[in-house]
Amino acid sequence: MFSHVELPYEYTLKSLPGVSVSQNMVTGYSKEDVNVTDYVLSKNATITENFFVYSTGLVIYVKATANQSVIKSNRKFIAGNDGNLHLVDD
């Protein structure tokens, strides 16, 4: 069986020259309750691209360069007061 999963939610972080960016994504899942498969699409000195597929159905795509990170997901995250992105529990 083939399943098509769209990633309609996009989050972009840009940095200033000489400053790096990072973003933590908080899912609320415990490591014991969820399996995550990390697919590395590209990893070199200028770019890193990964797909993370969770056993819960959550899919996250991350493309990171020195100046910008783009995160796409099939589920919604919101920015928390702690600076992290938090999964919205449907």
C-alpha positions, 0 to 999 in steps of 0.5 A: 500500500502506498500513502501520500502525506502532504506537509502543509505547515512550514516554519522558516528561521533565518539568521543574521550574518555570523549568527547561527540558528537552531530550533527545538521541536517539542512533540510531547512524545516519550522516547519509550512510546514512539519510534522515529526513523530519520532519513538523511537526504543530504549532509555536507558542509553547506546543507543538511536535509532530513525526514523524520517519520514518527510511528504516530504518523507525524512527519517532519522535513528539515532543510538547514543551511548556515543562514536558514532552516526550513521545517515542514510538517504534516501537523501544526506546531506553535511557537512557545514562550520558551523559544521552541515549536510545540506540536498542537495536539489535535 
